[in-house]
Amino acid sequence: MKKIVFFALGLMISFLSYGQGDNALHTVGRGADSIAHANTEFSASKQMGNVTKAEGDSAYIRNDFAAAIQIYETLLQNGEAPEIYYNLGNSYYKSGDIARAILNYERALLLSPGNADIRANLEVARAKTIDKVTPIPEIFFVTWTKSLINCLNADTWAKYGIAFFFLMLGALALFFLSKQIRLKKTGFICGLACLVFAVLCNVFAAQQKRTLMQRNKAIILSPSVTVRSTPSESGTSLFVLHEGHKVEIKDNTMHEWKEISLEDGKVGWIPASDIEVI
């Protein structure tokens, strides 16, 4: 019994520590705004520098996309927020810069992975890119697990983990304090289920946090780039990629060249100046 209590207290400390640490990672506001709600004020129109989100929304509505881009970029210097990245992506899309639209949609999705509006606009922008790469097939269980993890962000998963932990404590109290066999069984089963959910939520939160901190994905911003076999212009040309394509950075040790991989398993080297990290 003492072992169970100490184990439960240890889990509670780890959950609480995770929740406090993760909240300091980035500045996240409400869920991403849709274009129809472009007038929604950001943090009650609180000024960030010399501009506000409301001013950027107003410029967007006037079709002054250059001004909107400048305002949103200025706001992001004060902290990341998914709705700012989302509106910035919309502004780049309307101005015809598909690559930077995809870049900012991806950044918004990184902070708010469960937002359907961001994902929908990202798919629309991706449809306008040239490269069509068929990814390596995954086991359905892996795909399903990734979808489950990405339905919520790290903060939300951590909060669910804490909630299930306290539910587990309640179930344990029912198990130890109840004198009826039926209630003891109920408390034991519910406590075990809550423990499993608490651990899963914590694992999912850790995975989201790891993805947020690694930032090992990038978008090609140059109109086209030749992928080479070695980090040199004299390297053998392997294939060509075009703007807007998403790649994974495998080797980030060099300053001027990055080794990248595609969804279909192809790898190669490209100049660092041709990509921007999500």
N, C-alpha and C positions, 0 to 999 in steps of 0.2 A: 504493500500500500504506500509506504514512504517513497519507494522508487517511482511509482506512478505520479505522486504529487510533485516530486522533484523534476521529473521529466516534463510534466505539464507547465511548471514554472519556467523551465528553461525554454520551452517553445514560446511561451508568452513574451519573454524578454527578447527573443530573436525576432518575433513578429513586430513588436513595438519598435525595436531598434531599426528594423528595415523600413517601416512606414515613415519614421522621422527622417531617416537619411535620404530617402528617395524624393521627398517633397522638396529638397533643396537643390535638386538636379537642374530644374528648368522652371521657367515661368509659364504656367499653363493656365489659360482662362477657360471660358466656356467652350462647348463643342463648336466645330467650324460652322461659320455662318453660310447660308445659301445666298445666291445672288438676290433672291427676292427679299432678303432681310439685310440688304447692304447698309441700311441706315441704322442698324442696331449699334448703340454706342459701346465702345470698348472700355470696361472698367469705369462706367459712368462718365465717359468723356474726360477721364483724367489725362492730363497732358503728359506726353512722353517726349522730352526735348522741347522742340518748338512746334510740334504737330500732334494731331490726334487721329485716331482711327476714323472718326466721323468725317474728318477732312479728306482722308483717302477714299472713303466710300462715296463722298460727294463728287470727287474728281472722277471716280469710276462711272458713276451714273451719268456724268456729263460727257462720257466717252473720252475724257482726257487721261488716257491710260499712262502716258509718260509721267504725268504729275502723280497719279495714283501709285505707280511703281516707286517713285522717289520717296513718297510719304511712307509707304509700307516698309521699304528698305530702312528708312530712318527709325521707324518704330522697332524693328527687329534688332537694332543696335542696343536697345534697352532690355532685351530678353526675348526668348523664343515663345511663341504662342501659335497654336495650330490654326486659329482663325485668320491670323495675319498672313501666315504662309499660304493659306487657302486663297485669300483674296489677292495676294501677290501673284499666285499662280494663275488666277482668272485674268488678271491684268496683263500678264505676259502672253497668255493665250489669245486674248483679244487683240494684242498688238502684233501677233504673228510670230512670236518667239516661242516655238513649241518646246524646245529643249529646256529653257529656263522655266516654262510652265510646268513641265514634268518634274524638274528638280524641286520646285517649291511644293507641288502636290505631294511628292514623296516625303519631303520634310514634314509637311502637315500630317501625313498618314503615320509617320514615325511617332509623333507626339499623341495622335488620336487615332489609333489603329482600327477602332470599331466604327468610325464615321462613314456612313454610306455615301454622303454627298462628295466627300473627298475622293473616295474610291471610284465613284462613277465618273467624275471629271478627269481623274487620272487615266481611266480606260479610254475615254474619248480622245484625250491628248495622245495616248500611246498609239491609237489607231491611225494617227497621221504621220507616224514615223516610217522610215523606209525599211529598216532591218526587221525581218520576221524570223525569230529563232525559236525552234521547237525545243522546249526544255526536256531534260532527261526525266522519264516517268518516275513517279514516286509511289511507294506503297500507299494504298488508300488511307491506312491508319495514320501515317506520317502527315499526309495532307490534311486530314481531319483534325489532328492534334494542333497543327500550325494555325488552322482556321479558328480553333477554339481559343488558343493563346492570344491571337490577334483581335479577338472580339472586344477586349478591354485593354486599357493601358496599365502600366505598372502600379500606379497609385491605387487604382480601383481594385486590382487583384489583391494588393496588400491589405486594403480595408476589408475585403471579403474574408481574407485569411484570419484577420483579427476577430471578425464577427463569429466565424465558425469556431475559433478557439474558445471564446467565451461561452458559446453554446455547448461546447464539449465540457467545459467546467460545470455548467448547469446539469448536464446529463450525468457527470460523475458524482455530483452531489446527490442526485436522485438515486443513483446506484448504491452509494455508501450509507445514505441516511434512511432510505426507505426500508420498511420491514416486510413489505409484501413482495413475494417472489416475482409476480407479474411486473411490478414497477421496477424491480431490480433489473430484470431482463430488458425492459424498455430502455432504462437508463444506460445499460451497457451497450446495447445495439446502437442507440442514438449517439452515444459518446464516441463509439468506434467510427461511425459514419462521419461525424463532425471532425474527428481527428484526421481522417483521410482527406476530406475536403479542405481542411485547413492547410495540410501539407501541400496538396496540389496547388492551391491558390498561391502559396508562398513560392513554390517552384515556378509557376507561371509568371509571377511578379518578378522573380529574379531573372528569368529569361527575357522579359520585356526590358528590364533595366540593363541587361548585358547588351541587348541590341541597340538600345539608345546610346550607350556609352562607347561601343566599338566603332560605329560609323565607318564600316568597311565597304559600303556600297557607294557608287558614284554614277554620275550622268555625263555622257559625252556632250560637250557644248560646241565643239568645232563642227562645221558642215560635214566633214569626212576626215577620217584618220586611218592610217595604215597600221595594222597590228603586225609587229615584227617578232622574229624568233629570239632576238637578243636586245638588250637595252642600248641600241645604237642605230643611227640612221643607215648604217651599212648592213644591218641585220636583214635576214631573208624576209620578204613580204609574205605574210601568211593569209590575211584577209583584210577587208576594209569594213569599218563601222561608220555609221552616220549619226548625226546629232539626235539627241533624245534617247539613245539606247542606254539601258542600265547595265552596269558591269559590277563585278565584285573585285575588290583590290586584294590580291593574294600576297604580294610583296610590296611593302610600303617603306622599305629601308632606304631607297635611293631618293634623292631630291628631284631630279629631272625626269626620271622614268619610273613607271609603275607597272608591275606585272598584274594582269587582269585575267579573269575567267568569265565565260559566258554560261548561260543556262544549259547549253548543250554540251558543256565540258571542255570547249576549246579554250586554250590559254595563249597568252602572248604579252608583248610589251608595247606600251604606248607612252608618248610624252605626257608628263604630269600636267602640262599647260592645256591639254585638250579635254580634261575632265574636271569636274568639281564634286567634292564629296557631299553626299546627302546630309 
